[in-house]
Amino acid sequence: MNLELRPAASLSTSELAALFSRGYEGYVIPFQVDEDALRFMTETFDLDLAAGRVAFRGDDAVGLANLAIRGTRGWIGGLGVVPTARRQGVARVLMEAVHEQARARGLRELWLEVIEENEAAFALYEKLGYQLLRWVEVATLDADRGASDGVDEAPVEDALARIRSLRREREPWQREDATLAHYDDLRGVVTQDGAAVYRKLADGRVILLQHGGNEDAARRLLQSLRADAAVTLFNVPSGDPALSVLKELGGHATVRQREMTLTL
């Protein structure tokens, strides 16, 4: 195959961002990554660019695999191959190289998400030993200026403490407490039996990052947040009360992903 693997850290930020974008060209949900977005991802999700790998064919970078690290756990923060090098085994070589880096750093388990429609990637991950843990969804709810406001603002730490006391299962990587610790613009709200932590973006959208409580609590939280802006739930496990309430209120899922795990 004549591939040379190099650390992602050996590329400049602009080079790595450009490769990331080319690696997702024509993907189920194509997206562009600029330098600012890459810096944000690296810091917020704890990407270790020294552990990530880039595949070169001659002088041309043809793929990358990112690895995030927290203690003995890791997360595949993006795997992409440029269109001209796809279906040639590059993705598998990159994943196996990242696994080697993970083991060398003492990691014991890896996590990733793969979008529902990406059957080729799902098949690769299964061959590499990953197992399906659960489904997670991204869902949106339009703003409703007439929605009721039945919750109270609260310090973020108070809201997080309430959420932790109500937490039923582990949060996905992008919503873990360790991820939220990187944000400086979090807001908190609480009800008598629930709580939520969210961000309000510059364009006015609300991104609900963590929440806790039953369906009644989720209904009050969502109704309150949508009174100000459209609300997005990010990588919420299927079966979560907030997800079913969002759909009841007229929202809909935009992306379904398999969350998978590998024991090293």
Backbone as a ProteinNet text record, in pm:
[ID]
protein_1_A
[PRIMARY]
MNLELRPAASLSTSELAALFSRGYEGYVIPFQVDEDALRFMTETFDLDLAAGRVAFRGDDAVGLANLAIRGTRGWIGGLGVVPTARRQGVARVLMEAVHEQARARGLRELWLEVIEENEAAFALYEKLGYQLLRWVEVATLDADRGASDGVDEAPVEDALARIRSLRREREPWQREDATLAHYDDLRGVVTQDGAAVYRKLADGRVILLQHGGNEDAARRLLQSLRADAAVTLFNVPSGDPALSVLKELGGHATVRQREMTLTL
[TERTIARY]
83.2	0	86.6	213.7	308.9	260.7	216	172.9	279.6	297.1	382.6	292.8	307.9	227.5	311	251.8	319.3	225	280.2	193.6	115.4	-8.1	-87.6	-19.8	55.4	124	233.6	274	379.9	328	194.8	136.1	102.7	102.6	59	-91.9	-142.9	-286.6	-363.7	-314.6	-384.1	-381.2	-268.8	-258.6	-351.8	-356.1	-439.9	-587.8	-624.2	-763.9	-806.4	-720	-752.2	-767.5	-680.6	-690.6	-818.4	-852.8	-976.1	-1094.9	-1101	-1212.2	-1214.9	-1096.7	-1092.4	-1128.9	-1094.1	-1126.2	-1275.2	-1351.3	-1496.3	-1572.9	-1500.1	-1566.6	-1655.8	-1782.9	-1875.8	-1929	-1900	-1947.8	-2099	-2160.8	-2305.1	-2346.9	-2270	-2291.4	-2157.2	-2128.8	-1999.8	-1984.3	-1863.7	-1841	-1699.9	-1684.4	-1556.8	-1498.5	-1370.2	-1299.9	-1193.2	-1203.5	-1098	-1004.4	-907.3	-807.7	-870.7	-960.9	-1025.6	-1106.4	-1178.2	-1258.6	-1169.6	-1057.3	-966	-906.2	-868	-815.7	-922.5	-1046.5	-1156.7	-1173.8	-1174.9	-1191	-1075.8	-954.9	-837.6	-842.5	-877.9	-882.1	-1003.2	-1120.1	-1243.4	-1256.1	-1213.9	-1230	-1101.8	-996.6	-869.4	-803.5	-804.7	-732.4	-583.4	-516.3	-371.8	-311.8	-265	-217.1	-88.1	-17	102.2	64.5	-54.2	-100.4	-180.6	-244.3	-318	-222.8	-276.2	-191.8	-246.5	-151.5	-182.7	-114.6	-187.2	-132.6	-88.6	33.9	88	112.8	83.3	123.3	213.6	342.2	437.6	434.2	416.6	411	269	171.9	31.6	-28.6	-86	-160.1	-295.1	-327.6	-449.9	-550.8	-515.9	-611.4	-559.1	-651	-610.9	-703.5	-651.4	-730.2	-689.5	-784.6	-758.5	-784.7	-703.6	-721.7	-726.4	-834.2	-846.1	-817.6	-758.7	-717.1	-759.2	-820	-851.3	-820.8	-708.4	-670.5	-643.4	-715.9	-697.3	-803.9	-877.8	-982.5	-947.1	-990.2	-966.3	-1089.7	-1087.7	-1201	-1147.1	-1204.2	-1164.3	-1236.1	-1163.1	-1222.3	-1216.3	-1245.7	-1248.5	-1156.9	-1213.2	-1138	-1182.6	-1090.3	-1127.4	-1020.6	-1066.2	-976.7	-1021	-927.1	-962.9	-1026.8	-1116.3	-1193.5	-1109.4	-993.2	-914.5	-845.2	-843.5	-774.2	-869.8	-999.5	-1095.6	-1105.8	-1154.4	-1174.2	-1042.8	-935.3	-803.4	-733.9	-808.2	-751.5	-684.4	-690	-622	-683.9	-816.2	-883.3	-842.8	-834.1	-795.1	-652	-561.8	-422.5	-415.8	-490.1	-490.9	-545.5	-655.7	-714.8	-620	-557.1	-464.7	-345.1	-301.1	-190.1	-231.1	-351.2	-400.8	-419.6	-463.3	-474.2	-337.9	-235	-99.5	-58.6	-88.9	-57.5	-134.3	-258.5	-340	-280.7	-244.1	-185.2	-52.9	27	156.8	140	25.2	-1.5	-83.3	-103.7	-170.4	-321.8	-380.3	-526.5	-585.2	-701.8	-767.7	-893.9	-950.8	-1071.2	-1080.9	-1144.2	-1166.1	-1314.5	-1355.1	-1495.1	-1499.5	-1609.4	-1631.1	-1780	-1817.6	-1953.3	-1945.1	-2041.3	-2047.6	-2192.1	-2210.1	-2342.9	-2415.3	-2545.8	-2626.1	-2604.3	-2600.3	-2591.6	-2452.8	-2351.9	-2215.2	-2187	-2245.6	-2233.3	-2090.8	-2016.3	-1879	-1791.7	-1804.7	-1727.1	-1770.9	-1901.4	-1952.6	-1895	-1891.5	-1836.5	-1688.1	-1614.5	-1472.1	-1454.4	-1530.1	-1515	-1549.1	-1649.9	-1682.2	-1565.6	-1504.5	-1390.8	-1273	-1261.5	-1153	-1184.1	-1303.7	-1338.7	-1428.3	-1471	-1560.9	-1698.8	-1763.5	-1896.7	-1995	-2115.9	-2220	-2262.7	-2257.4	-2299.8	-2443.4	-2473.3	-2606.3	-2617.5	-2738.2	-2763.2	-2771.4	-2715.8	-2729.4	-2782.6	-2852.6	-2918.1	-2889.8	-2886.4	-2888	-3028.4	-3091.2	-3229.6	-3248.3	-3345.9	-3370.5	-3516.8	-3537.9	-3672	-3678.5	-3774.1	-3786.1	-3822	-3785.8	-3821.5	-3973	-4023.1	-4165.2	-4172.7	-4186.2	-4182.4	-4293.3	-4399	-4507.4	-4493.9	-4382.9	-4364.7	-4353	-4391.4	-4388.9	-4246.1	-4226	-4095.2	-4111.2	-4089.9	-4113.8	-3989.3	-3874.3	-3750.2	-3674.8	-3576.3	-3496.8	-3352.7	-3293.5	-3150.2	-3076.5	-2961	-2883.7	-2736.2	-2648.2	-2506	-2478.7	-2385.8	-2358	-2322	-2241.7	-2200.8	-2320.5	-2417.8	-2537.1	-2617.7	-2631.2	-2704.7	-2633.9	-2501.3	-2426.7	-2437.6	-2435.1	-2448.7	-2584.8	-2689.1	-2821.5	-2824.1	-2764.1	-2760.3	-2686.5	-2573.7	-2497	-2578.7	-2657.6	-2738.4	-2850.3	-2887.3	-2995.9	-2945.5	-2816.7	-2760.2	-2785.4	-2833.9	-2864.6	-2751.6	-2678.6	-2574.6	-2465.8	-2355.2	-2239.4	-2274.3	-2222.7	-2242.4	-2150.3	-2195.4	-2105.1	-1987.4	-1876.9	-1752.2	-1769.9	-1843.4	-1855.6	-1940.2	-2005.3	-2088.7	-2042.1	-1929.6	-1878.9	-1846.2	-1839.5	-1799.5	-1663.2	-1572.7	-1439.2	-1445.1	-1541.5	-1560.2	-1617	-1718.2	-1782.5	-1685.6	-1585.1	-1488.5	-1409	-1408.2	-1333.6	-1413.2	-1543.7	-1626.4	-1626.4	-1630.7	-1641.3	-1772.4	-1865.3	-1991.1	-2113.1	-2095.8	-2207	-2309.9	-2434.9	-2543.1	-2617.5	-2676	-2747.6	-2890.2	-2980.3	-3118.7	-3160.6	-3253.7	-3301	-3452.8	-3511.2	-3650.8	-3652.1	-3770.3	-3778.4	-3724	-3738.2	-3697.4	-3606	-3535.5	-3445.9	-3352.3	-3262.8	-3166	-3107.6	-3050.2	-2984.9	-2870.3	-2771.3	-2659.2	-2652.2	-2639	-2644.3	-2552.9	-2533.6	-2462.7	-2558.3	-2544.8	-2617.5	-2516.3	-2525.7	-2428.3	-2452.7	-2354.2	-2363.6	-2481	-2519.9	-2633	-2767.7	-2765.1	-2888.4	-2933.1	-2877.8	-2919.7	-2875	-2955.4	-2922.6	-2878.8	-2762.9	-2713.6	-2724	-2813.3	-2831.5	-2726.2	-2634.4	-2519.9	-2541	-2601.3	-2634.9	-2769.5	-2840.8	-2968.6	-2997.5	-3088.1	-3127.4	-3269.7	-3336.3	-3473.5	-3565.5	-3690.7	-3789.2	-3852.8	-3958.2	-4020.9	-4082.1	-4140.5	-4199.4	-4092	-3979	-3869.2	-3817.1	-3802.4	-3753.7	-3849	-3978.4	-4077.1	-4063.4	-4049.5	-4035.3	-3905	-3798.4	-3670.1	-3673.4	-3726.3	-3729.8	-3823.6	-3938.6	-4031.6	-3969.6	-3895.2	-3831.3	-3722.8	-3638.2	-3527	-3575.3	-3680.3	-3727.5	-3801.6	-3839	-3903.8	-3808.1	-3679.8	-3578.2	-3514.6	-3505.1	-3432.9	-3459.9	-3420.7	-3425.3	-3326.8	-3363.5	-3283.6	-3232.7	-3105.6	-3046.4	-3001	-3043.4	-2992.7	-2883.4	-2769.3	-2651	-2612.1	-2613	-2572	-2641.1	-2772.8	-2853	-2887	-2863.9	-2895.6	-3042.7	-3070.4	-3208.4	-3276.4	-3399.5	-3470.9	-3461.3	-3377.8	-3367.8	-3499.8	-3548.5	-3675.8	-3680	-3570.7	-3569.1	-3588.4	-3538.6	-3551.9	-3697	-3763	-3902.7	-3990.9	-3961.1	-4039.1	-4017.3	-3893.4	-3865.1	-3949.4	-3958.2	-4036.1	-4185	-4229.5	-4369.3	-4403.3	-4305.6	-4327	-4310.4	-4285.7	-4273.9	-4132.8	-4035	-3896.8	-3870.4	-3749.5	-3717.1	-3567.6	-3534.9	-3395	-3337.6	-3216.2	-3149.3	-3037.5	-2980.5	-2871.4	-2885.4	-2867.8	-2857.6	-2719.5	-2656.1	-2522.9	-2515.2	-2431.8	-2397.5	-2280.3	-2294.6	-2179	-2119.4	-1988.4	-1920.6	-1801.3	-1759.6	-1647.3	-1557.1	-1431.4	-1331.1	-1246	-1232.8	-1144.1	-1007.2	-905.3	-769.1	-697.4
-120.6	0	125.5	109.9	221.8	343.2	319.5	428.6	459.3	585.6	629.2	695.8	655.8	712.9	810.8	928	1029.9	1078.2	1131.3	1189.4	1307.4	1321.4	1437.2	1567	1562.8	1682.4	1729.7	1644.7	1684.5	1778.4	1791.8	1884.3	2015.6	2122.5	2250.2	2245.6	2339.5	2343.8	2361.4	2446.1	2469	2344.6	2273.3	2151	2042.6	2030.2	1926.4	1958.7	2084.9	2124	2096.7	2128.6	2105.2	1956.2	1872.7	1728.4	1674.5	1724.8	1684.3	1709.7	1826.7	1861.4	1771.6	1747.2	1660.8	1516.7	1475.7	1340.2	1316.3	1423.9	1411.1	1462	1486	1529	1416.8	1450.5	1350.6	1256.7	1283.4	1200.8	1217.5	1129.3	1135.7	1276	1333.5	1473	1544	1597.7	1663.8	1784.2	1810.2	1932.3	1982.1	2109.6	2176.4	2212.5	2193.4	2226.3	2329.7	2447.1	2546.5	2542.5	2629.1	2625	2649.5	2745.3	2773.8	2654.5	2589.8	2473.8	2360.1	2340.7	2234.5	2263.2	2387.5	2421.6	2397.1	2435.8	2413.9	2265.3	2181.7	2037.8	1979.9	2023.4	1969.7	1997.6	2120	2157	2098.5	2112	2073.5	1923.2	1847.2	1702.8	1629.8	1705.3	1647	1559.9	1608	1536	1542.2	1429.2	1421.3	1408.8	1519.5	1518.6	1438.8	1417.3	1332.7	1186.1	1150.5	1011.6	986.9	1092.1	1077.3	1048.5	990.8	952.9	1005.8	1043.4	1086.9	990.8	947.5	857.8	938.2	912.3	976.7	871.9	908.8	831.1	921.8	896.5	990	1119.3	1229.9	1360.4	1401.1	1316.6	1353.4	1289.1	1373.4	1322.1	1271.3	1145.9	1085.2	1045	1058.9	1022.8	1056.3	1059.4	1086.3	1015.4	987.7	933.8	1009.2	1069.9	1145.7	1060.4	1081.2	1009.9	1110	1105.3	1185.6	1095.4	1153.2	1072	1138.9	1058.6	1100	982.8	992.2	882.9	756.9	649.4	522.5	500.6	606.4	597.2	685	641.2	718.4	723.5	817.2	839.3	870.5	805.7	832.2	959.4	1068.1	1198.3	1235.4	1139.2	1165	1070.6	1002.6	916.9	954.1	998.6	1040.2	1005.3	968.1	935.8	1018	1076.4	1159.8	1071.6	1128.2	1047.6	957.9	1005.6	926.7	806.2	799.6	689.7	597.3	616.4	534.9	392.5	301	159.9	92.8	137.3	78.8	34.2	29.7	-17.6	88.3	214.2	321.3	339.1	335.4	356.4	249.7	126.2	19	38.2	74.1	97.7	209.4	315.8	427.1	384.2	310.5	267.5	175.4	83.5	-7.5	68.5	171.6	252.8	331	384.4	457.6	363.4	240.7	142.5	116.7	107.1	87.7	204.4	326.4	443.8	442.6	400.3	393.5	293.8	177.9	76.5	125.7	192.2	242.6	345.8	412.4	515.1	461.2	331.8	269.7	277.6	306.3	312.1	171.4	161.2	31.7	17.3	129	120.3	242.1	220.3	325.6	336.1	458	484.2	556.6	542.2	617.7	619.9	708.1	708.5	697.8	625.9	614.3	636.1	724.8	761.8	641.6	636.9	519.9	478	574.6	541.4	496	512.3	478.2	331	244.1	100.7	51.3	113.2	69.3	89.5	206.6	232.4	139.1	118.4	28.5	-111.4	-159.9	-293.6	-299.5	-191.8	-188.3	-195.1	-115.1	-112.6	-248.4	-314.9	-448.8	-544.7	-538	-624.9	-597.3	-472.6	-435.3	-469.5	-520.5	-565.3	-473.1	-361.4	-271.6	-336.4	-307	-358.6	-243.1	-265	-164.1	-151.3	-28.4	-2.5	47.5	147.9	206.9	299.5	345.5	447	583.3	685.1	823.3	907.1	1014.9	1095.4	1244	1314	1460.1	1500.5	1588.7	1626	1775.2	1832.6	1976	2005.4	2117.8	2165	2313.8	2352.7	2493.1	2580.9	2708.1	2804.8	2823.7	2856.1	2886.5	2999.8	3121	3238.1	3236.2	3156.2	3151.1	3038.5	2965.1	2852.7	2901.5	2815.8	2853.3	2853.3	2932.4	2941.6	2897.6	2767.3	2716	2669.9	2724.4	2683	2806.3	2781.2	2889.9	2879.6	2993.9	2994.5	2954.1	2890.9	2842.4	2844.2	2854.3	2840.7	2706.9	2707	2585.8	2469.4	2492.9	2383.1	2324.2	2408.2	2356.5	2270.4	2317.7	2239.3	2107.4	2111	1987.9	1890.4	1941.4	1854.5	1783.5	1857.1	1796.5	1689.7	1720.9	1624.7	1498.2	1512.4	1395.3	1307.4	1368.7	1290.4	1214.6	1261.4	1198.8	1113	1112.9	1047.6	897.6	846.8	704.4	626.1	690.2	620.7	719.3	664.6	745.7	840.6	962.7	1060.2	1027.7	1049.7	1037.7	1135.1	1102.9	1176.6	1327	1369.4	1513.1	1585.5	1511.8	1573.4	1537.7	1471.7	1435.2	1559.2	1538.3	1646.8	1703.7	1615.4	1661.1	1750.7	1727.1	1815.4	1949.1	1944.6	2068.1	2157.8	2098.1	2177.1	2272.2	2247.8	2334.3	2456.7	2457.1	2569.6	2680	2805	2917.1	2993.6	2934.4	3002.9	2916.7	2823	2736.3	2812.5	2770.2	2823.5	2707	2732.2	2626	2665.6	2567.9	2587.1	2465.3	2487.2	2377.9	2386.6	2270.3	2260.7	2187.1	2162.1	2090.3	1948.6	1890.6	1750.7	1729.1	1833.3	1817.1	1935	1926.5	2033.8	2017.5	2124	2119.8	2218.9	2187.9	2277.5	2294.4	2417.7	2443.8	2559.1	2573.3	2687.6	2761.6	2892	2972.2	3027.6	2985	3022.7	3164.3	3215.1	3352	3370.5	3263.9	3274.6	3258.6	3245.9	3238.9	3099	2997.3	2860.2	2816.5	2729.3	2671.1	2526.2	2489.6	2353.1	2294.2	2199.1	2135.2	2026.5	2043.8	1954.5	1843.4	1875.9	1773.6	1807.2	1704	1724.1	1602.7	1620.6	1510.4	1527.7	1415.7	1421.7	1336.2	1326.6	1245.9	1324.8	1268.2	1335	1469.4	1477.4	1605.2	1713.2	1676.9	1772.6	1810.5	1711.3	1738.4	1830.9	1812	1897.9	2042.8	2062.9	2199.9	2262.7	2184	2236.4	2275.7	2188.1	2216.4	2331.4	2336.1	2445.4	2579.5	2578.9	2702.8	2746	2653.2	2687.8	2727.9	2663.5	2697	2830.6	2884	3015	3123.6	3093.5	3192.4	3163.1	3033.5	2998.4	2853	2816.2	2675.3	2597.4	2473.3	2390.9	2267.7	2237.5	2115.6	2026.3	1901.2	1798.2	1723.9	1706.9	1654.6	1518.5	1416	1280.6	1232.9	1240.1	1192.5	1045.5	959	817	795.3	707.4	672.5	620	660.8	621.4	722.9	825.5	930.8	1008.5	1040.6	1113	1242.7	1317.5	1445.1	1424.6	1314.1	1288.9	1258.4	1178.1	1146.9	1270.2	1353.8	1475.6	1572.4	1585.2	1674.7	1635.1	1506.5	1461.5	1485.5	1469	1496.5	1643.7	1732.2	1876.3	1921.8	1828.6	1863.6	1866.3	1832.8	1827	1698	1685.1	1564.2	1535.5	1407.8	1367.1	1397.8	1450	1479.8	1380.9	1319.9	1224	1113.9	988.5	875.7	814.7	786	728.6	607.5	513.2	401.2	444.3	428.6	446.8	310	298.8	168.8	177.7	62.2	58.6	-61.2	-41.9	-147.5	-159	-279.3	-305.5	-343.1	-271.2	-294.3	-400.5
0	0	0	41.5	37	115.3	236.9	323.5	426.1	454.5	565	668.9	794.2	901.6	982.3	1008.1	1087	1196.1	1305.9	1409.3	1353.2	1396.2	1352.9	1394	1503.8	1552	1457.3	1362.4	1268.6	1160.4	1149.6	1053.3	1122.4	1046.3	1101.3	1122.4	1201.9	1226.1	1096.5	1008.1	881.1	793.7	791.7	711.6	765.3	896.7	957.2	938.1	950.6	929.6	785.7	691.2	550.5	522.5	581.3	562.6	625.6	742.2	808.7	716.3	657.9	569.2	445.7	387.2	268.4	303.7	425	466.8	483.6	503.8	520	398	289.8	166.5	114.1	84.3	33.6	138.8	264.3	375.1	388.7	466.3	486.6	528.5	621.6	660.8	645.1	526.2	504.6	596.5	639.6	716.4	692.9	712.5	693.9	830.4	843.7	968	935.2	997.2	979.3	1100.2	1101.9	1208.8	1345.8	1354.9	1483	1531.6	1440	1478.2	1525.6	1459.5	1500.2	1637.9	1661.6	1794.3	1901.4	1870.5	1964.4	1993.6	1891.2	1909.8	1991.4	1959.2	2027.2	2176.4	2212.4	2353.6	2424.6	2363.3	2431.6	2449.3	2347.7	2352.7	2389.8	2426.6	2470.8	2364.3	2239.1	2134.6	2162.6	2148.7	2164.1	2023.9	1969.4	1832.2	1816	1924.3	1916	1901	1949.2	1939.3	1812.4	1758.2	1633.9	1519	1412.8	1299.8	1167.6	1079.4	944	847.7	744.8	642.9	522.2	477.8	358.2	250.4	128.9	12	-69.8	-61.3	-119.2	-41	-110.4	-44.6	-8	-39.4	-21.1	104	189	304.7	255.1	289.1	234.5	342.6	469.2	573.8	711.7	807.7	945.6	1042.5	1159.1	1270.2	1395.2	1462.7	1584.7	1707.1	1809.8	1935.8	2050.6	2127.1	2249	2368.1	2471.8	2587.4	2716.4	2805	2941.2	3033.3	3102.6	3190.2	3110.8	3142.8	3072.3	2965.1	2934.3	2832	2712.4	2595.6	2475.4	2388.3	2294	2203.7	2065.2	1964.5	1827	1782.1	1779.6	1750.7	1604.5	1519	1375.9	1299.7	1201	1109.1	968.5	885.1	751.3	648.8	529.6	418.5	297.9	226.5	111.1	4.3	-77.6	-174	-263.8	-310.9	-405.7	-341.7	-208.2	-140.1	-65.3	-83.9	-11.1	-68.3	18.5	-17.4	-58	2.5	-24.8	103.3	214	339.4	423.5	381.4	455.9	593.5	602.1	730.6	831.2	787.6	879.6	929	838.7	878.8	982.6	961.1	1055.3	1190.6	1190.2	1317.6	1393.4	1324.5	1392.5	1449.4	1378.2	1428.5	1552.2	1552	1668.6	1786.8	1760.7	1868.7	1932.3	1849.6	1902.5	1991	1946	2026.6	2158.7	2153.7	2276	2375	2327.1	2416.1	2474	2392.7	2439.2	2549.6	2551.6	2653.2	2769.6	2774.2	2887.5	2885.5	2771.2	2764.9	2771.7	2832.6	2849.5	2766.9	2725.3	2643.7	2552.6	2438.6	2341.6	2310	2276.2	2241.2	2107.7	2037.7	1915	1884.3	1790.7	1738.1	1587	1529	1384.3	1340.9	1244.4	1199.6	1140.2	1157.5	1119.7	974.6	883.1	741.3	696.8	780.8	741.5	771	688.7	711.9	691.3	599.7	575	698.7	762.8	883.6	996.3	1008.6	1112.6	1094.3	970.7	945	980.9	950.6	985.2	1136.4	1209.2	1353.7	1415	1362.2	1412.2	1388.2	1271.1	1240.8	1335.4	1378.2	1469.7	1614.3	1639.7	1774	1853.6	1795.6	1866.7	1881.3	1992.2	2017.8	2034.1	1985.2	1997.7	2143.1	2193.8	2330.8	2334.4	2252.1	2250.2	2130	2104.4	2002.7	2069.6	2003.5	2051	1935.4	1969.1	1866.8	1886.5	1774.9	1773.9	1731.5	1807.7	1779.4	1800.1	1729.6	1737.8	1767.6	1832.7	1867.3	1835	1752	1712.9	1832.4	1820.9	1924.8	1928.8	2046.1	2065.8	2167.1	2115.4	2203	2307	2283.2	2380	2479.7	2473.4	2564.7	2709.1	2801.1	2942.5	2996.4	3098.9	3163	3307.6	3331.4	3465.2	3536.9	3499.6	3563.2	3612.8	3696	3753.6	3707.4	3679.6	3652.9	3780	3760.1	3875	3839.6	3938.9	3910.7	3842.7	3748.8	3672	3762.9	3863.8	3952.3	4026.5	4063.7	4129.7	4033.2	3910.4	3811.4	3782.8	3770.8	3745.7	3862.2	3983.3	4100.4	4099	4061.6	4052.3	3942.9	3830.2	3720.1	3761.8	3829.2	3871.5	3965.6	4051.1	4144.6	4074.5	3954.6	3879.5	3763.8	3739	3621	3623.7	3511.2	3498.9	3433.1	3342.9	3269	3228.4	3182.8	3146	3032.1	3041.7	2935.6	2816.7	2693.1	2578.7	2592.9	2525.7	2541.1	2525.6	2421.9	2395.4	2498.2	2589.2	2692.1	2832.6	2844.1	2976.3	3059.5	3190.2	3279.4	3238.8	3195.4	3155.9	3032.5	2945.5	2830	2874.9	2957.8	3002.1	3078.7	3142.4	3218	3129.5	2999	2906.8	2863.8	2885.9	2842.5	2948	2901.2	2994.3	2975	2897.2	2870.1	2904.6	2995.9	3034	3117.1	3103.4	3185.1	3248.5	3365.3	3434.8	3466.3	3463.1	3504.6	3586.6	3679.7	3763.9	3778.1	3801.7	3842.2	3975.2	4027.1	4153.5	4140.9	4021.4	4003.6	3883.3	3840.4	3727.6	3713	3616	3591.1	3451.8	3400.1	3269.5	3266.5	3182.5	3155.5	3004.4	2958.8	2815.4	2778.1	2646.9	2590.2	2498.4	2494.3	2396.9	2299.3	2172.9	2072.4	2020.8	1948.6	1898.3	1804.1	1734.1	1641.8	1711.2	1845.4	1922.4	1957	1892.3	1921	2060.1	2119.8	2249.5	2228.1	2283.3	2277.4	2417.3	2435.5	2565.1	2580.8	2674.7	2687.4	2788.8	2902.1	3001.1	3063.3	3104.7	3171.7	3259.1	3351	3437.2	3483.8	3508.7	3555.8	3472.1	3515.6	3445	3330.4	3271.3	3157.1	3195.8	3313.5	3355.7	3366.4	3424.4	3435.5	3297.7	3209.2	3074.2	3000.4	3019.4	2951.6	2996.9	3127.1	3177.3	3128.5	3129.6	3085.7	2938.3	2854.9	2711.3	2678.7	2743.7	2719.3	2758.5	2866.5	2909.9	2812.6	2772	2684.2	2545.1	2493.3	2359.1	2355.3	2471.9	2474.1	2429.1	2430.8	2394	2259.1	2221.3	2098.9	2062.7	1940.7	1901.1	1986.9	2019.2	2110	2035.3	2054.4	2000	2113.9	2110.7	2201.3	2127.6	2191.4	2123.5	2179.9	2092	2129.8	2257.5	2255.8	2369	2346.5	2445.2	2427.1	2394.8	2300.1	2268.2	2394.8	2415.5	2536.3	2647.8	2630.4	2731.2	2736.2	2855.3	2865.9	2786.4	2784.2	2712.5	2562.9	2510.1	2367.4	2330.6	2411.3	2381.9	2399.2	2497.9	2518.6	2403.1	2357.5	2244.4	2123.1	2094.8	1980	2003	2126	2160.7	2137	2159	2141.7	1997	1907.3	1766.5	1713.2	1795.2	1749	1673.9	1622.3	1546.6	1553.7	1539	1535.1	1398.5	1395.6	1269.5	1238.7	1341.6	1324.1	1428.7	1385.6	1478.5	1462.6	1575.5	1571.9	1663.8	1624.6	1712.3	1799.6	1928.8	2018.3	2040	2015	2021.3	2114.3	2165.2	2259.2	2230	2258	2239.1	2365.1	2417	2529.8	2476.5	2520.5	2470.2	2553.7
[MASK]
++++++++++++++++++++++++++++++++++++++++++++++++++++++++++++++++++++++++++++++++++++++++++++++++++++++++++++++++++++++++++++++++++++++++++++++++++++++++++++++++++++++++++++++++++++++++++++++++++++++++++++++++++++++++++++++++++++++++++++++++++++++++++++++++++++++++

